[in-house]
């Protein structure tokens, strides 16, 4: 049976289109509410929930540790503390409260019975047997002071922590004795002295403390705290071992990213951590194999390209006399081709297989500047510390700084080189007074074959950045205080 489309209308092409009727086909109540903006998932509701979630997250962020070990221990510790707190609360609310009230009520009842018997026996000479019977049967030591009176009650601290003894005993004496009284918890550490005000004197009652509390509370608290500390220590030990494996994996990945040879790591820890370690070792081996294959391929390409150039140079040398002008032009072209090929191979070589060694960066910079030709531009070294040692590939870093100095000397008449240490980094600054590079075009200067001068290959900055990143650092171009361009080489220490 065809569905009823209500007030839907049929247009001139025979297609049903919804009119102003009751409902549209294919929509439920939820969709209608969402479309109208009044349903539970309307955009305002989502916005409020997201805003509330952001407020809660921002409020809790200062109290949440950032390390994995601390967070894992917090995940273990919070449920443990909550569980123990609930157990203690239930113990206090039921067992301890009931036991304390019953024990206090028993002592108060015995005292009330004694006072009642004494009040019904007017002959005080007959009280001796009552005192003896109370000491033997009730474990209460009694003494009577005729004509004495109770003084004002003094404030007294609780004798035992964690136990509501005084409050329960006072309440029980009020209910069962109904006479003025005073309690002394400090005179004797093994008993409680209770003084009852009677019509013609004061009755002193010495009750042993063992009748007022149960030692199971301390055993329960010791067991609870001890078990919690033991479980927390075991959890911390296991989590520390897991986090140690992750830290070693992170340190190996960081060292590999900086080009330092550390060897394969030993997979340890949980199965997932072992799998990550094995995957890292496989990735490291694949990258090393790729670099080795690329280097061997580039060595073959270098040989194949330089062989025809050598033949051309030999042919030019054997040209007959009278063709020196043409030979000179062709020789210049061959030399330019050799420089371009060397630049291309240096750029394609990427990460060099040179092992990092501890090198004095200041001495390396001074040595490079001293080897530059003196004529033409002027290069000065200033603002350098006495020494700054860090693990680098000296030859690769010389090529990086050499490219920056060549670019600066090509465009400026004065170049200044400085070295400065920063927290965790060492920076080499190359400033010049040349025309510089506009800020929007500085990032594009690092692209291969992007040259801003005639006769350049456009690979100097690209090779320099590639070497800096192979060390785990970076190169940035900024505006120089000398009016030209500043190249900043950042290397990790």
C-alpha positions as CSV (number, residue, x, y, z in Angstrom):
1,X,0.0,0.0,0.0
2,X,1.4,3.4,-1.0
3,X,2.3,5.7,1.9
4,X,0.2,8.7,2.6
5,X,2.3,11.9,1.8
6,X,-0.2,14.1,3.5
7,X,-0.2,17.6,1.9
8,X,2.7,16.9,-0.4
9,X,2.1,18.3,-3.8
10,X,2.8,16.9,-7.3
11,X,4.6,19.3,-9.6
12,X,4.3,19.5,-13.3
13,X,7.0,16.8,-13.8
14,X,5.1,14.3,-11.7
15,X,7.6,14.5,-8.8
16,X,6.2,14.7,-5.3
17,X,7.5,17.7,-3.4
18,X,6.7,18.5,0.2
19,X,4.2,21.3,0.7
20,X,3.0,22.9,3.9
21,X,1.6,19.7,5.2
22,X,2.0,17.8,8.4
23,X,5.3,16.0,7.8
24,X,7.9,15.1,5.1
25,X,8.7,11.5,4.0
26,X,11.9,9.9,5.3
27,X,12.3,12.0,8.4
28,X,11.9,11.1,12.0
29,X,11.1,13.1,15.1
30,X,14.8,13.3,15.9
31,X,15.7,14.8,12.6
32,X,12.8,17.3,12.9
33,X,14.0,18.4,16.3
34,X,17.6,18.7,15.2
35,X,16.5,20.8,12.2
36,X,14.4,23.0,14.3
37,X,17.3,23.5,16.8
38,X,15.2,22.4,19.9
39,X,16.3,18.7,20.1
40,X,18.9,17.3,22.5
41,X,21.7,17.4,19.9
42,X,21.1,20.9,18.7
43,X,24.1,23.1,18.0
44,X,23.6,25.3,21.1
45,X,23.6,22.1,23.3
46,X,26.8,20.8,21.7
47,X,28.4,24.2,22.2
48,X,27.5,24.3,25.8
49,X,28.8,20.8,26.4
50,X,32.1,21.5,24.5
51,X,32.5,24.7,26.5
52,X,31.9,22.9,29.8
53,X,34.3,20.2,28.8
54,X,36.9,22.8,28.0
55,X,36.4,24.5,31.4
56,X,36.8,21.2,33.3
57,X,39.9,20.2,31.3
58,X,41.5,23.6,31.9
59,X,40.7,23.4,35.6
60,X,42.2,19.9,36.0
61,X,45.3,20.4,33.7
62,X,47.5,22.0,36.5
63,X,46.9,19.0,38.8
64,X,47.5,16.2,36.2
65,X,51.1,15.2,35.8
66,X,52.6,15.2,32.3
67,X,54.8,12.1,32.5
68,X,53.6,8.7,31.6
69,X,55.0,7.1,34.8
70,X,53.3,9.7,37.0
71,X,50.0,9.4,35.1
72,X,50.0,5.6,35.3
73,X,50.8,5.7,39.0
74,X,48.0,8.2,39.5
75,X,45.6,5.8,37.7
76,X,46.6,3.1,40.1
77,X,46.7,5.3,43.2
78,X,43.4,7.2,42.9
79,X,41.1,4.1,42.9
80,X,43.3,2.5,45.6
81,X,42.9,5.6,47.9
82,X,39.2,5.9,47.2
83,X,38.7,2.2,47.9
84,X,40.6,2.4,51.2
85,X,38.8,5.6,52.2
86,X,35.5,3.9,51.6
87,X,36.6,0.9,53.6
88,X,37.7,3.1,56.5
89,X,34.5,5.1,56.4
90,X,32.4,1.9,56.5
91,X,34.5,0.6,59.3
92,X,34.2,3.8,61.3
93,X,30.5,4.1,60.6
94,X,29.6,0.5,61.5
95,X,32.0,-1.7,63.4
96,X,34.0,0.9,65.3
97,X,31.1,3.0,66.2
98,X,29.0,0.0,67.4
99,X,31.9,-1.6,69.3
100,X,33.0,1.6,71.0
101,X,29.4,2.4,72.1
102,X,28.9,-1.1,73.5
103,X,32.1,-1.2,75.4
104,X,31.5,2.3,76.9
105,X,28.0,1.3,77.7
106,X,29.2,-1.8,79.5
107,X,31.6,0.2,81.7
108,X,29.0,2.9,82.4
109,X,26.4,0.2,83.3
110,X,28.8,-1.4,85.8
111,X,29.5,2.0,87.4
112,X,25.8,2.8,87.5
113,X,25.1,-0.5,89.2
114,X,27.8,0.1,91.8
115,X,26.5,3.7,92.5
116,X,23.0,2.4,92.9
117,X,24.0,-0.4,95.3
118,X,26.1,2.1,97.3
119,X,23.2,4.6,97.5
120,X,20.9,1.8,98.8
121,X,23.4,0.8,101.5
122,X,23.6,3.7,104.0
123,X,26.1,2.0,106.2
124,X,29.5,2.9,104.7
125,X,31.2,0.3,106.8
126,X,29.5,-2.4,104.7
127,X,30.9,-0.9,101.4
128,X,34.1,-2.9,101.6
129,X,32.7,-6.1,100.3
130,X,31.1,-4.1,97.5
131,X,34.5,-2.7,96.5
132,X,36.0,-6.1,96.7
133,X,33.3,-7.7,94.6
134,X,33.6,-4.9,92.0
135,X,37.4,-5.3,91.7
136,X,37.1,-9.1,91.3
137,X,34.0,-9.4,89.2
138,X,33.8,-6.1,87.3
139,X,37.6,-5.2,87.1
140,X,36.9,-1.8,88.6
141,X,39.0,-0.3,91.4
142,X,36.8,1.8,93.7
143,X,37.7,4.5,96.3
144,X,35.4,6.8,98.2
145,X,36.2,10.3,99.5
146,X,33.6,11.4,102.0
147,X,32.8,15.1,102.0
148,X,34.7,15.8,98.8
149,X,33.2,17.6,95.8
150,X,33.8,17.7,92.1
151,X,35.7,20.7,90.7
152,X,34.9,22.3,87.3
153,X,35.5,20.0,84.3
154,X,38.9,20.6,82.7
155,X,39.6,20.4,79.0
156,X,41.5,17.2,78.2
157,X,42.9,15.9,74.9
158,X,42.0,12.5,73.6
159,X,44.2,9.8,74.9
160,X,44.1,7.6,71.8
161,X,44.0,8.7,68.2
162,X,41.4,7.5,65.7
163,X,39.1,6.4,68.6
164,X,35.9,8.2,69.8
165,X,36.4,6.9,73.4
166,X,35.8,10.0,75.5
167,X,32.6,11.0,73.7
168,X,31.1,7.5,73.9
169,X,32.1,7.0,77.5
170,X,30.7,10.5,78.5
171,X,27.5,9.8,76.7
172,X,27.1,6.4,78.3
173,X,27.7,7.7,81.8
174,X,25.2,10.5,81.3
175,X,22.6,8.0,80.2
176,X,23.2,5.2,82.8
177,X,24.6,6.9,85.9
178,X,22.9,10.2,85.8
179,X,25.2,11.8,88.4
180,X,27.8,14.5,88.1
181,X,31.1,13.0,86.9
182,X,34.5,13.8,85.6
183,X,37.0,11.6,83.7
184,X,40.8,11.6,83.8
185,X,42.6,10.1,80.8
186,X,46.1,11.4,81.5
187,X,47.1,10.3,85.0
188,X,47.5,6.6,84.1
189,X,48.3,5.4,80.6
190,X,46.7,2.0,81.3
191,X,43.4,3.1,82.9
192,X,40.8,5.8,83.0
193,X,39.9,7.4,86.3
194,X,36.2,8.3,86.6
195,X,35.0,10.5,89.5
196,X,31.3,10.3,90.4
197,X,29.8,13.1,92.5
198,X,27.5,11.4,95.1
199,X,25.3,13.2,97.7
200,X,27.9,13.1,100.5
201,X,31.2,12.5,98.7
202,X,33.1,11.5,95.5
203,X,33.4,8.0,94.2
204,X,36.6,7.3,92.3
205,X,36.5,4.5,89.8
206,X,39.6,3.2,88.0
207,X,38.6,1.3,84.8
208,X,41.2,-0.4,82.6
209,X,41.4,1.0,79.1
210,X,41.3,-2.5,77.6
211,X,37.6,-2.5,78.5
212,X,37.0,0.6,76.4
213,X,38.5,-0.2,73.0
214,X,39.3,-3.0,70.7
215,X,42.8,-3.4,69.3
216,X,41.4,-4.7,65.9
217,X,41.2,-1.1,64.7
218,X,44.9,-0.6,64.7
219,X,45.4,-4.0,63.1
220,X,42.9,-3.1,60.5
221,X,44.5,0.3,59.7
222,X,48.0,-1.2,59.7
223,X,46.9,-4.0,57.3
224,X,45.0,-1.5,55.1
225,X,47.9,0.9,54.9
226,X,50.5,-1.8,54.6
227,X,48.7,-3.6,51.8
228,X,48.1,-0.3,50.0
229,X,51.8,0.6,50.2
230,X,52.8,-2.9,49.0
231,X,50.5,-2.9,46.1
232,X,51.5,0.6,45.1
233,X,55.2,-0.3,45.3
234,X,54.6,-3.3,43.1
235,X,52.6,-1.2,40.6
236,X,55.3,1.5,40.6
237,X,58.0,-1.1,40.0
238,X,56.2,-2.6,37.1
239,X,55.2,0.7,35.6
240,X,58.8,2.0,36.0
241,X,60.1,-0.9,34.0
242,X,57.6,-0.3,31.2
243,X,58.3,3.4,31.1
244,X,62.1,2.7,31.1
245,X,61.6,0.8,27.9
246,X,59.7,3.6,26.3
247,X,62.3,6.2,27.4
248,X,65.1,4.1,25.9
249,X,63.1,3.8,22.7
250,X,62.5,7.6,22.7
251,X,66.2,8.3,23.4
252,X,67.2,6.0,20.5
253,X,64.8,7.6,18.1
254,X,66.0,11.1,19.1
255,X,69.6,10.1,18.7
256,X,68.9,8.5,15.3
257,X,67.1,11.6,14.2
258,X,70.2,13.6,15.1
259,X,72.3,11.3,13.0
260,X,74.1,9.7,16.0
261,X,75.0,6.0,15.6
262,X,73.7,4.2,18.7
263,X,73.1,0.7,17.3
264,X,69.8,-1.3,17.5
265,X,67.9,-1.2,20.8
266,X,67.0,-4.3,22.8
267,X,63.2,-4.8,22.8
268,X,62.0,-5.1,26.4
269,X,58.9,-4.5,28.4
270,X,55.3,-5.3,27.5
271,X,54.5,-7.0,24.2
272,X,53.3,-3.7,22.6
273,X,56.5,-1.9,23.7
274,X,58.6,-4.8,22.4
275,X,56.7,-4.6,19.1
276,X,57.5,-0.9,18.9
277,X,61.2,-1.5,19.6
278,X,61.4,-4.2,16.9
279,X,59.6,-1.9,14.5
280,X,62.1,0.9,15.3
281,X,65.0,-1.5,14.7
282,X,63.5,-2.5,11.3
283,X,62.9,1.1,10.3
284,X,66.5,2.0,11.3
285,X,67.9,-0.9,9.3
286,X,65.8,0.1,6.2
287,X,66.9,3.7,6.4
288,X,70.5,2.8,6.8
289,X,70.3,0.3,3.9
290,X,68.6,3.0,1.7
291,X,71.3,5.5,2.5
292,X,74.0,3.0,1.7
293,X,72.4,2.1,-1.6
294,X,71.9,5.7,-2.5
295,X,75.5,6.5,-1.7
296,X,76.7,3.6,-3.9
297,X,74.4,4.7,-6.7
298,X,75.6,8.3,-6.5
299,X,79.2,7.1,-6.6
300,X,78.4,5.3,-9.9
301,X,76.6,8.3,-11.3
302,X,79.6,10.6,-10.3
303,X,81.9,8.3,-12.2
304,X,79.7,8.1,-15.3
305,X,79.2,11.8,-15.4
306,X,82.8,12.8,-14.8
307,X,84.2,10.3,-17.5
308,X,82.7,12.2,-20.5
309,X,83.7,15.5,-19.0
310,X,87.3,14.3,-18.7
311,X,87.2,13.2,-22.3
312,X,85.9,16.7,-23.3
313,X,88.7,18.3,-21.3
314,X,91.2,16.1,-23.0
315,X,89.8,16.8,-26.4
316,X,89.9,20.6,-25.7
317,X,93.6,20.3,-24.7
318,X,94.4,18.6,-28.0
319,X,92.8,21.1,-30.2
320,X,95.2,22.7,-32.8
321,X,96.7,26.1,-32.4
322,X,94.5,29.0,-33.4
323,X,91.4,27.7,-31.6
324,X,92.5,28.9,-28.1
325,X,89.6,31.4,-27.9
326,X,87.0,28.7,-28.6
327,X,88.8,26.2,-26.4
328,X,88.9,28.7,-23.5
329,X,85.1,29.2,-23.7
330,X,84.5,25.5,-23.9
331,X,86.8,24.8,-21.0
332,X,84.9,27.4,-18.9
333,X,81.7,25.6,-19.8
334,X,83.2,22.2,-18.8
335,X,84.4,23.6,-15.5
336,X,80.9,25.1,-14.8
337,X,79.4,21.7,-15.6
338,X,81.8,20.0,-13.2
339,X,80.8,22.5,-10.4
340,X,77.1,22.0,-11.1
341,X,77.5,18.2,-11.0
342,X,79.4,18.4,-7.7
343,X,76.6,20.6,-6.3
344,X,73.9,18.2,-7.5
345,X,75.7,15.2,-6.0
346,X,76.3,17.0,-2.7
347,X,72.6,17.9,-2.5
348,X,71.4,14.4,-3.5
349,X,73.8,12.7,-1.0
350,X,71.8,14.2,1.8
351,X,72.8,12.7,5.2
352,X,76.6,11.9,5.1
353,X,77.8,8.7,6.6
354,X,80.4,10.5,8.7
355,X,80.2,9.6,12.4
356,X,79.6,12.4,14.8
357,X,82.5,13.4,17.0
358,X,82.9,15.9,19.8
359,X,84.1,19.1,18.1
360,X,84.9,22.6,19.4
361,X,82.4,24.7,17.3
362,X,84.3,27.9,18.0
363,X,87.6,26.5,16.8
364,X,85.9,25.1,13.7
365,X,84.4,28.5,12.9
366,X,87.7,30.4,13.4
367,X,89.5,27.8,11.2
368,X,87.0,28.2,8.4
369,X,87.2,32.0,8.5
370,X,91.0,31.9,8.5
371,X,91.0,29.9,5.3
372,X,88.8,32.3,3.3
373,X,90.6,34.5,0.8
374,X,91.5,37.9,2.2
375,X,90.8,40.0,-1.0
376,X,87.4,41.3,-1.8
377,X,85.0,40.9,1.1
378,X,85.9,41.1,4.7
379,X,84.9,38.4,7.2
380,X,85.1,39.0,11.0
381,X,84.5,36.8,14.0
382,X,83.0,38.3,17.1
383,X,80.9,37.5,20.2
384,X,82.1,33.9,20.6
385,X,82.7,32.0,23.8
386,X,86.1,30.6,24.6
387,X,85.0,27.1,23.5
388,X,81.8,25.2,22.8
389,X,82.0,21.5,22.3
390,X,79.2,19.4,20.9
391,X,78.9,16.2,18.8
392,X,78.8,17.0,15.1
393,X,80.0,15.8,11.8
394,X,82.8,18.2,11.2
395,X,83.2,17.8,7.5
396,X,79.5,18.1,6.8
397,X,79.2,21.1,9.2
398,X,82.1,22.8,7.3
399,X,80.2,22.3,4.1
400,X,77.0,23.8,5.7
401,X,78.8,26.9,7.0
402,X,80.9,27.2,3.9
403,X,77.8,27.5,1.8
404,X,76.4,30.2,4.0
405,X,79.7,32.1,4.0
406,X,79.9,31.8,0.1
407,X,76.4,33.1,-0.2
408,X,77.1,36.0,2.1
409,X,80.4,36.9,0.4
410,X,78.8,36.8,-3.0
411,X,76.2,39.5,-2.1
412,X,77.9,41.6,0.6
413,X,81.2,43.3,1.4
414,X,81.2,42.7,5.1
415,X,80.3,39.4,6.9
416,X,80.3,38.8,10.6
417,X,80.2,35.3,12.2
418,X,79.3,34.8,15.8
419,X,78.6,31.8,18.1
420,X,76.3,31.8,21.1
421,X,75.1,29.1,23.4
422,X,71.4,28.9,24.3
423,X,69.6,26.4,26.6
424,X,70.0,23.1,24.9
425,X,71.2,24.6,21.6
426,X,74.3,26.1,20.0
427,X,73.7,28.8,17.4
428,X,76.0,30.1,14.6
429,X,75.0,33.5,13.2
430,X,76.2,34.6,9.8
431,X,75.4,38.4,9.2
432,X,76.1,40.4,6.2
433,X,75.4,44.0,4.9
434,X,74.1,42.9,1.5
435,X,70.7,43.6,0.0
436,X,69.1,40.7,1.9
437,X,66.0,38.7,1.0
438,X,62.5,39.9,1.5
439,X,60.7,38.1,4.4
440,X,58.0,36.4,2.1
441,X,60.7,34.9,-0.1
442,X,63.1,33.7,2.7
443,X,61.5,30.2,3.0
444,X,61.5,29.8,-0.8
445,X,65.3,30.4,-0.8
446,X,65.8,27.0,0.7
447,X,64.1,25.2,-2.2
448,X,66.5,23.4,-4.6
449,X,67.5,25.3,-7.7
450,X,66.0,28.6,-6.4
451,X,68.9,31.0,-7.1
452,X,68.8,34.7,-6.4
453,X,72.0,35.5,-8.3
454,X,73.3,34.8,-11.8
455,X,75.5,31.8,-12.2
456,X,74.4,30.1,-9.0
457,X,72.9,26.6,-8.9
458,X,70.4,27.4,-6.1
459,X,71.6,24.4,-4.0
460,X,73.8,26.2,-1.4
461,X,71.0,26.9,1.1
462,X,69.2,23.6,0.4
463,X,72.4,21.6,1.2
464,X,73.1,23.7,4.3
465,X,69.6,23.1,5.6
466,X,69.8,19.4,4.8
467,X,73.0,19.1,6.8
468,X,71.6,21.1,9.7
469,X,68.5,18.9,9.9
470,X,70.7,15.8,9.7
471,X,72.2,17.0,12.9
472,X,68.8,17.5,14.5
473,X,69.0,21.2,14.1
474,X,67.6,23.9,11.7
475,X,68.5,27.0,9.7
476,X,66.4,30.1,9.7
477,X,66.8,33.4,7.7
478,X,66.2,36.7,9.6
479,X,66.9,40.3,9.1
480,X,70.5,41.2,10.1
481,X,71.4,44.2,12.4
482,X,74.0,45.0,9.7
483,X,71.2,45.7,7.3
484,X,71.4,42.6,5.2
485,X,70.5,39.0,5.9
486,X,71.2,36.8,8.9
487,X,71.4,33.0,8.7
488,X,71.0,31.3,12.1
489,X,72.2,27.7,12.4
490,X,70.8,25.9,15.4
491,X,72.5,22.7,16.5
492,X,71.5,20.5,19.5
493,X,74.1,20.3,22.3
